[in-house]
């Protein structure tokens, strides 16, 4: 993500244009990761989009570690 952020900053050359772009990318990643609400409550099409998001796997791994579920395969996927 850092190289993409640097490239966007070099192309846009304005902090006023860069901030909305970052928010437009970060907010959907945050919402689709399941950090705020569990994705099990979401419709099927939204759950599918969530599986594409790499942050979802990290959140699932962190939840499994927090619950001391050491045998959960989500930990290996999230790492």
MDAnalysis code that builds the backbone (N, CA, C; Angstrom):
import MDAnalysis as mda
import numpy as np

u = mda.Universe.empty(237, n_residues=79, atom_resindex=np.repeat(np.arange(79), 3), trajectory=True)
u.add_TopologyAttr("name", ["N", "CA", "C"] * 79)
u.add_TopologyAttr("resid", np.arange(1, 80))
u.add_TopologyAttr("resname", ["UNK", "UNK", "UNK", "UNK", "UNK", "UNK", "UNK", "UNK", "UNK", "UNK", "UNK", "UNK", "UNK", "UNK", "UNK", "UNK", "UNK", "UNK", "UNK", "UNK", "UNK", "UNK", "UNK", "UNK", "UNK", "UNK", "UNK", "UNK", "UNK", "UNK", "UNK", "UNK", "UNK", "UNK", "UNK", "UNK", "UNK", "UNK", "UNK", "UNK", "UNK", "UNK", "UNK", "UNK", "UNK", "UNK", "UNK", "UNK", "UNK", "UNK", "UNK", "UNK", "UNK", "UNK", "UNK", "UNK", "UNK", "UNK", "UNK", "UNK", "UNK", "UNK", "UNK", "UNK", "UNK", "UNK", "UNK", "UNK", "UNK", "UNK", "UNK", "UNK", "UNK", "UNK", "UNK", "UNK", "UNK", "UNK", "UNK"])
u.atoms.positions = np.array([
    [0.813, -1.194, 0.000],
    [0.000, 0.000, 0.000],
    [0.860, 1.262, 0.000],
    [2.015, 1.199, 0.638],
    [2.868, 2.387, 0.710],
    [3.342, 2.849, -0.672],
    [3.825, 1.938, -1.547],
    [4.234, 2.416, -2.874],
    [3.081, 3.029, -3.667],
    [1.875, 2.452, -3.511],
    [0.725, 3.035, -4.206],
    [0.389, 4.416, -3.654],
    [0.544, 4.570, -2.353],
    [0.294, 5.856, -1.729],
    [1.303, 6.905, -2.195],
    [2.572, 6.518, -2.253],
    [3.594, 7.442, -2.743],
    [3.349, 7.814, -4.204],
    [2.977, 6.842, -5.016],
    [2.714, 7.116, -6.434],
    [1.528, 8.063, -6.586],
    [0.478, 7.839, -5.816],
    [-0.682, 8.736, -5.887],
    [-0.304, 10.138, -5.422],
    [0.519, 10.239, -4.393],
    [0.960, 11.545, -3.921],
    [1.791, 12.281, -4.960],
    [2.636, 11.551, -5.672],
    [3.439, 12.188, -6.715],
    [2.598, 12.619, -7.901],
    [1.582, 11.848, -8.234],
    [0.731, 12.195, -9.365],
    [-0.188, 13.367, -9.025],
    [-0.787, 13.343, -7.836],
    [-1.752, 14.380, -7.477],
    [-1.081, 15.697, -7.106],
    [0.055, 15.665, -6.420],
    [0.853, 16.838, -6.051],
    [0.081, 17.858, -5.224],
    [-0.955, 17.398, -4.524],
    [-1.725, 18.307, -3.688],
    [-2.283, 17.536, -2.502],
    [-2.084, 18.072, -1.319],
    [-2.623, 17.414, -0.134],
    [-4.150, 17.457, -0.136],
    [-4.706, 18.496, -0.728],
    [-6.162, 18.631, -0.769],
    [-6.811, 17.568, -1.648],
    [-6.119, 17.077, -2.638],
    [-6.663, 16.025, -3.502],
    [-6.281, 14.638, -2.991],
    [-5.184, 14.546, -2.269],
    [-4.703, 13.245, -1.801],
    [-5.547, 12.701, -0.650],
    [-5.960, 13.553, 0.270],
    [-6.718, 13.100, 1.443],
    [-8.040, 12.434, 1.065],
    [-8.856, 13.006, 0.174],
    [-10.095, 12.303, -0.209],
    [-9.839, 10.981, -0.922],
    [-8.761, 10.911, -1.675],
    [-8.437, 9.658, -2.354],
    [-8.105, 8.565, -1.340],
    [-7.322, 8.897, -0.344],
    [-6.967, 7.925, 0.693],
    [-8.207, 7.485, 1.458],
    [-9.085, 8.414, 1.788],
    [-10.311, 8.056, 2.494],
    [-11.228, 7.196, 1.629],
    [-11.263, 7.452, 0.323],
    [-12.094, 6.656, -0.576],
    [-11.590, 5.220, -0.685],
    [-10.319, 5.006, -0.462],
    [-9.754, 3.660, -0.506],
    [-9.806, 2.994, 0.877],
    [-9.480, 3.740, 1.914],
    [-9.364, 3.168, 3.257],
    [-10.712, 2.827, 3.880],
    [-11.719, 3.646, 3.653],
    [-13.010, 3.411, 4.289],
    [-13.670, 2.112, 3.830],
    [-13.730, 1.813, 2.529],
    [-14.289, 0.511, 2.143],
    [-13.470, -0.671, 2.651],
    [-12.139, -0.541, 2.683],
    [-11.315, -1.623, 3.223],
    [-11.630, -1.856, 4.695],
    [-11.815, -0.784, 5.437],
    [-12.122, -0.884, 6.854],
    [-13.497, -1.510, 7.071],
    [-14.487, -1.047, 6.326],
    [-15.841, -1.556, 6.512],
    [-15.985, -3.009, 6.067],
    [-15.281, -3.400, 5.007],
    [-15.378, -4.770, 4.503],
    [-14.491, -5.749, 5.263],
    [-13.662, -5.263, 6.170],
    [-12.770, -6.171, 6.887],
    [-13.458, -6.868, 8.050],
    [-14.578, -6.360, 8.491],
    [-15.271, -6.967, 9.617],
    [-14.787, -6.464, 10.955],
    [-14.047, -5.381, 10.974],
    [-13.566, -4.825, 12.237],
    [-14.726, -4.225, 13.025],
    [-15.575, -3.483, 12.362],
    [-16.644, -2.777, 13.056],
    [-17.854, -3.667, 13.314],
    [-18.234, -4.463, 12.336],
    [-19.366, -5.385, 12.445],
    [-18.954, -6.730, 11.877],
    [-19.433, -7.818, 12.455],
    [-19.084, -9.124, 11.887],
    [-19.727, -9.308, 10.511],
    [-18.982, -9.858, 9.597],
    [-19.485, -10.022, 8.231],
    [-20.498, -11.159, 8.126],
    [-20.688, -11.930, 9.178],
    [-21.705, -12.980, 9.138],
    [-23.106, -12.388, 9.086],
    [-23.254, -11.138, 9.480],
    [-24.548, -10.474, 9.423],
    [-24.814, -9.833, 8.062],
    [-23.820, -9.792, 7.204],
    [-23.930, -9.122, 5.907],
    [-24.582, -10.037, 4.868],
    [-25.133, -9.444, 3.803],
    [-25.649, -10.272, 2.706],
    [-24.531, -11.039, 2.007],
    [-24.907, -12.024, 1.213],
    [-23.923, -12.901, 0.560],
    [-22.958, -12.138, -0.340],
    [-23.458, -11.173, -1.111],
    [-22.591, -10.450, -2.040],
    [-21.559, -9.611, -1.282],
    [-21.933, -9.114, -0.111],
    [-20.997, -8.341, 0.686],
    [-19.984, -9.250, 1.378],
    [-20.408, -10.455, 1.749],
    [-19.472, -11.425, 2.322],
    [-18.441, -11.850, 1.283],
    [-18.869, -11.978, 0.028],
    [-17.932, -12.315, -1.041],
    [-16.884, -11.220, -1.207],
    [-17.324, -9.952, -1.224],
    [-16.372, -8.851, -1.331],
    [-15.428, -8.816, -0.139],
    [-15.931, -9.214, 1.008],
    [-15.108, -9.236, 2.211],
    [-13.999, -10.284, 2.120],
    [-14.267, -11.411, 1.482],
    [-13.230, -12.447, 1.361],
    [-12.093, -12.011, 0.450],
    [-12.352, -11.077, -0.447],
    [-11.308, -10.558, -1.327],
    [-10.391, -9.592, -0.581],
    [-10.921, -8.936, 0.435],
    [-10.180, -7.950, 1.208],
    [-9.129, -8.646, 2.086],
    [-7.845, -8.320, 1.942],
    [-6.823, -8.979, 2.757],
    [-6.911, -8.633, 4.248],
    [-7.483, -7.503, 4.593],
    [-7.618, -7.144, 6.008],
    [-8.581, -8.067, 6.740],
    [-9.520, -8.652, 6.020],
    [-10.472, -9.571, 6.634],
    [-9.749, -10.760, 7.253],
    [-8.763, -11.277, 6.547],
    [-8.031, -12.443, 7.039],
    [-7.199, -12.090, 8.266],
    [-6.642, -10.885, 8.288],
    [-5.886, -10.455, 9.459],
    [-6.803, -10.271, 10.667],
    [-8.003, -9.759, 10.444],
    [-8.963, -9.576, 11.537],
    [-9.413, -10.930, 12.072],
    [-9.683, -11.867, 11.175],
    [-10.087, -13.204, 11.616],
    [-8.980, -13.881, 12.421],
    [-7.732, -13.702, 11.993],
    [-6.603, -14.281, 12.725],
    [-6.469, -13.643, 14.103],
    [-6.627, -12.331, 14.178],
    [-6.527, -11.654, 15.471],
    [-7.646, -12.093, 16.413],
    [-8.842, -12.294, 15.881],
    [-9.947, -12.767, 16.718],
    [-9.684, -14.174, 17.231],
    [-9.148, -15.035, 16.383],
    [-8.856, -16.405, 16.806],
    [-7.771, -16.415, 17.880],
    [-6.748, -15.586, 17.717],
    [-5.693, -15.510, 18.731],
    [-6.216, -14.929, 20.038],
    [-7.085, -13.935, 19.951],
    [-7.651, -13.331, 21.155],
    [-8.512, -14.332, 21.917],
    [-9.188, -15.227, 21.191],
    [-10.029, -16.246, 21.821],
    [-9.251, -17.502, 22.194],
    [-7.944, -17.493, 22.045],
    [-7.059, -18.636, 22.341],
    [-7.448, -19.882, 21.564],
    [-7.874, -19.680, 20.327],
    [-8.227, -20.786, 19.438],
    [-7.012, -21.087, 18.564],
    [-6.006, -21.716, 19.155],
    [-4.707, -21.904, 18.495],
    [-4.774, -22.806, 17.271],
    [-5.771, -23.682, 17.178],
    [-5.862, -24.594, 16.047],
    [-6.656, -24.041, 14.873],
    [-7.102, -22.811, 14.953],
    [-7.912, -22.214, 13.897],
    [-7.056, -21.964, 12.661],
    [-7.493, -22.432, 11.488],
    [-6.702, -22.210, 10.255],
    [-6.677, -20.750, 9.820],
    [-7.566, -19.918, 10.355],
    [-7.542, -18.495, 10.002],
    [-6.260, -17.812, 10.442],
    [-5.615, -18.347, 11.461],
    [-4.363, -17.769, 11.951],
    [-3.272, -17.891, 10.881],
    [-3.160, -19.063, 10.294],
    [-2.144, -19.258, 9.248],
    [-2.457, -18.431, 8.014],
    [-3.722, -18.329, 7.672],
    [-4.106, -17.524, 6.505],
    [-3.850, -16.047, 6.770],
    [-4.163, -15.585, 7.978],
    [-3.966, -14.183, 8.312],
    [-2.519, -13.765, 8.398],
    [-1.670, -14.698, 8.793],
    [-0.250, -14.376, 8.886],
    [0.346, -14.301, 7.507],
])
